């Protein structure tokens, strides 16, 4: 696989002989499938190979002709002497590493930020699932006295039925005054007035992310803020293409919000892949030299959060040389 070859070349250039990965997201990235529990992935530079190590419980049921698989008797035997690790490497295993080990997380995040052919297709499949689940969820709003937690359950069940391994994150279904909380969680409250639904699916370990705000009771203030957020998102789409500095997008979003920019209290967006939050962060805090690259997959999620309600709209975009495709 070209990803494995590229990473082996990087390790060789860094003088790393044997690297071990424990993070499921990083293992997922190289396998391009959801990895078994308690698996480890090692890279052996001199032999030019990668090996997936599985405990007995997982070994019998795993079949993948694209990577070498080994039965793992003991974790420490796999880790012992490795000189390349992730920054999240467990402290309890540090004593088994080579004394001059190096952290490879920055390179992994860089590689994961630009998607390849199958990755894009998997994210597109996840996006299709979450979009249909969103449409279904909005239909369910016509049910009398449906609660936030009930609607979240309906949506997650729909995503499962369509092939999602799990939700990409804790589903957000909040209404009325709670919509002023960007990451509020669903409760037994009956949905009323205005509702924010933020959901994501997972296909082959790759995530999607979509948010909609639905006005249930017509209100001048709801409508005014909704239309402003929608207009801002549309303006931002005109700037999506390779080479655009991500800090510029965040700055532009706040400028377009005018008097409401102080009520936009989170970053504009983020990359999406095997994790729902990946590089690049579409934020004013991102380094000035970070720009959009072809085949990055990012979200734009402008939002305005007033004291008694909030509005957020989010979509997923595949960056192209001269524009984007909405996923």
Secondary structure, 3 states (H helix, E strand, C coil): CHHHHHHHHHHHHCCCCEEEECCHHHHHHHHCCCCCCCCEEEEECCCCEEEEEECHHHHCCCCCCCCEEEECCCHHHHHCCCCEECCCCCHHHHHHCCCCCEECHHHHHHHHHCCCHHHHHHHHHHHHHHHHHHHHHHHHCCCCCCEHHHHHHHHHHHHHHCCCCCCCCCCEEEEHHHHHCCCCCCCCCECCCEEEEEECCEECCEECCEEEEEECCCCHHHHHHHHHHHHHHHHHHCCCCCCCEHHHHHHHHHHHCHHHHHHCCCCCEEECCCCCCEEEEECCCCCCCCECCCCCEEEECCEEECCCCEEECEEEEEEECCEEEEC
